[in-house]
Amino acid sequence: MTTTLATRVAALCEAGRLAGPGPFAETVLGHLGVVLPEGPSAVALADGLTLAYAHPAVTRVGPVGTSGEDAALRVSGTLPRVPYGATSTVLVLTEGPGGPVLFPVDPARTTAVPGTNLAGEPRDTLHLHDYAVAADDVHPLTPAELAEAGLRAALARAALIAGAAERCVELTVRHTTTRAQFGRPLSHFQAVKQEEARLIEESALVRAAVDAAAHELSLVGVAAAKAQASASVAEIARIAHQLHGAIGFTELSELRFATTRLWSWRDEDGDESYWTALLGRAALAADDVWALLAV
């Protein structure tokens, strides 16, 4: 049975809600037709690498190195902050000497510098020094496929944010319902009700944008979803922690697992400033802005 993008996005929302460790967002790249390696895999959309043919072809047209006897590559450069990069096969998508390509990188053959995001999730930096990629491991992509991979990565991150936001709502409603103050539950106070309603509204707004983008992948849909998801993080985390009080900031609080991920994922795969700028440029270039907004 074919797994639709909407189904994958729904699964990622649930992964975000459960705060499970692992590179779940990388599952959205199955559409590229590349057989994923066994075991964990991570994805790096790279734009700062130096790639050259390992076996340059000698031709009378153009400078040396513009073509190769085969697709084998030599790669140098840095892959910064790759999710689970030091413990996974890293699938690199980038511009090659002959066009966009995808190829795997074994972290054991790189210089790996461990790192984490605010939530403690691995974000490892890999340094490649004349890294050899066999011809059979180089998969050519079209420019459209490379661009689509970036959209899918952003949508995946937005879906994780949507799930974590829903978890904030669940935990906050449970806390305000069960914790009493001045002889009655917190949820009975008008000020608490108002903030709780704003929290639910922000979470629903993110999920609606993500679900809309999952039905038909497009620049406008994904840009709107990731921009909304990243922009809502501050308000969602603020309200959830405010209604939990000091309890929410403790090391063992369930809320911390959701909000630290929200703060981390907000900037990954493009923050709200990046995606709103793309939306603005798309609107300026559109002949019919209303049609663009109504997609």
N, C-alpha and C positions, 0 to 999 in steps of 0.2 A: 504494500500500500504506500502511495506517495505521501510524504509528509509535507503539508502546506506551510508556507511562511507564517500564516496566522497561528497554526498549531505550535510551531517552534517558538514564536513570540509568547504565546500563552505559557509554555513550559518555562521560558526564561523569567516571566513574571513570578511564577511560583518559586523558582530558584532564588530570586531576589527576596521574596517574602520569607523563605525559610533560612536565608543567610547561610546557605551551604557553601563550604569551601570548594573551589575548583574552577577551572577556566570554562564555565558553562557557555559564555557568550560565543565561543569559537564554533559551536555547533551550527551556527547560522550560515557557515560557508559551504555546506554540503552541495549547494546549487552549482558550484563551479565544476563539478564532474571529476574532481581530483580524489583519488582513493586516499583516505586519511590513514596515517600510520597507526599501528597498534599502540595502545597506551595513550597517555595524556598528550595533547597537542595544544600549542598556543599559536597565535597569529600576530604577525608584525607587519603593519603597513608602513613601509620604509621609503623615505625620500632623500636620505643623505648618504647612501652607499655608493661606492665606486665599483662598477662591474665591467669586466672585460672578457672577451673570448679567451678560453684557455689555450686554444689552438687556432690562432689567427690564420685566415686564408690569405694566400698571396694572389692578388688580382691586379689587373691593369687599370681598374676603375676605383677611384677613391683612395684615401690613405690606408696604411696598414692598420688592421684591427677593426675595420668597419664590417667585416663579415668573418665567420669562423668555419673551419672545416667540419665542425659539429656544434652542438648547442652547449657544450661544457663551458663553465664559467669559472673565473677567479674573482672573489669578492673581498673587498676591504671596507671597513667602516664600523659604525656603532649602531646597535639596535637598543635604544633607551627604554627602560621601564617596561619590559615585556611581561605580561601576566604569566606567572609560573614559568618564566623563560629558562631558568637554570635546571628545571626538572622535567621539561617537556620537549618534544620535537617541535621546533618553531617553524611554522610555515610563513615564509617571507614573500610578500607581494610588493613588487617594485618595478621601476622602469629599467629594462635591460638594454644592452647595446643595440639590440634589434627590435625592441618593443617591450611591452609589459610582460612580465614573467612571474611565475610562482615556483619556489623551490624550498626544500626542507633544510633546516640547519640543525645539526647535532650540537647541543650546548657543551658537550664534553670536548669538542674540538675548537672551542672558543675560550676567550678569557671572560669568565662570568663574574660580575660584581653583584652580590645579593642586595636586595632592597625590598622595602615594603611600602604600601600606602598607609593612610591614617588608620584603616581598619585592620592592619596587620596582614593583608593579603600580599603574597610575593609579587614584586615588581622589579624584575632583575634586568640589569644592563649587560648586554653581550657585545664584546669587542671581537670583530672578525679581522684576522690578519692574513691576507692572501688565501682566503678560504676557498678550497676546491669543491666545485659542484659538478658531479658527473652529468653527462649529456642526458642520460635517461631520467635524471631527477629534475630536469628543467622543463616546466610546463608553460608553454606560451599562452598568454591571455590577450584578449582584445582590450582596447582602451575602455570600452563600455563595461567589460567585466571587472576591470580594475576599479573603475569609478563605483560600480555597484557594490563591490566588496566594502568600500568605505561607508556606503550608505547602510549596509547591513550591520556593520560593526557599530555604528552610531545607534541604529534602531535596537540592537541587542542591549546596549548599555542603557538606553532609555527604558527598555522593558524591565531590566533589573531594578532600576530606580522606581518604577511603578510598583513592583512587588514589595520593595523595602518600604515604600510609602504606605502601602496597605497594611504592612506589619506594624508600622507606627500607629496607625488608626486602631488596630485591634488591641494593642497593648495599652494605649491611652484610654480607650473606652472601658477596658477591663479594670484599669487602675482607678479611674474616677467613679466607677460603679461600686467597687468593693471597698474603697478607702473612705472612711467617715471623718468628718470634721465638724465640730460644734453640734454633734448629735445627729448628723444626717450625711448621706453620701455626698461626695464632692460633685457628682453629676447633677445634684439638685440645685446647685448655685447657678444663678443666671449668667454670671461672668464666665463660669466654666462651660456652660452650655454654648455660649456664643463662640468661644475659642474652639471648642470641639467641633462645632459646625463648620468653622473655617478650615480646620484640619481635614475634615471629611471632604470638603469642597475641593481643596487643593489636590488631594489624592485622586479623587474622581476625575479631575481635569487632566491629570497626567495619564491616567489609564485610558481615558477616552482618546487622547491624542495618539497614544501608542497603538491602540486597537485600530484606529483609522488608518495609520501608516502601514499596518501589517496587511491590510486587504489588498493594497496595490502599491508596490514599492515605487516611490518617486522622490525626487530631490525635495520638492515642496513638502510632501507628507513627512518624510524623515526629519527634515530641518525643523518643521513645526513641532514634532514629537520630542526631539532631543532638546530643542530650545526651551520648550515648556517644562520638560522633566528637570533640566538643570536649574531653571529659574525658580521652580517650586521647592527645591531642596531646602533653601534657607528658611522659608516659612513653615514647612512641614516639621523640620527638626526643631525650630524655635518653639512652636506650640507644643509639640510632644514633650520636650524637656521641661517647658514651663509648667505643664499640667502634672508632670511627674515629680516636680520639685527636685531636691538634691538626690533623691533615690535614683533618678534616671541617669545620673553621671557616674554612679559607682561601677567598679570594674566588673561586677557580677550581674549587673542589670541586663535584662534581655533587650531593652531599648537601645543600649549602646551598640549592639551588634548591627542594628538597622541604621542608626543615624551616622555612625562612623563610615559605613559603606556609602550612604547617601552623599556625605561630604567628599568622599574620595571619587565616586563615580561621576559626580557633577562635572569635573574637569576632564575626565577621560573621554577620548573619541570626540573631542570638541565641546567647549562649554557653550553657554547660551549666547555669549557675544559672537562667537564664531558662526553659529548656525543662524542667528538673526541677521547677521550681515549677508549671508548667502540668500536668505529669504528676501531681504531688501533688494539685492541685485537682481533676483529673479522677477520681483515685482516691477522694477524699473525697465526690465527688458521685455516684459509681457505686453502684448497688444491689448489684451482684455484682462485687467487686474481682477475684476469680479470673478471671471471664470477661473482664474488662478486660485483665488481664495475659496471658491466653492468646490474645489476638487475633493 
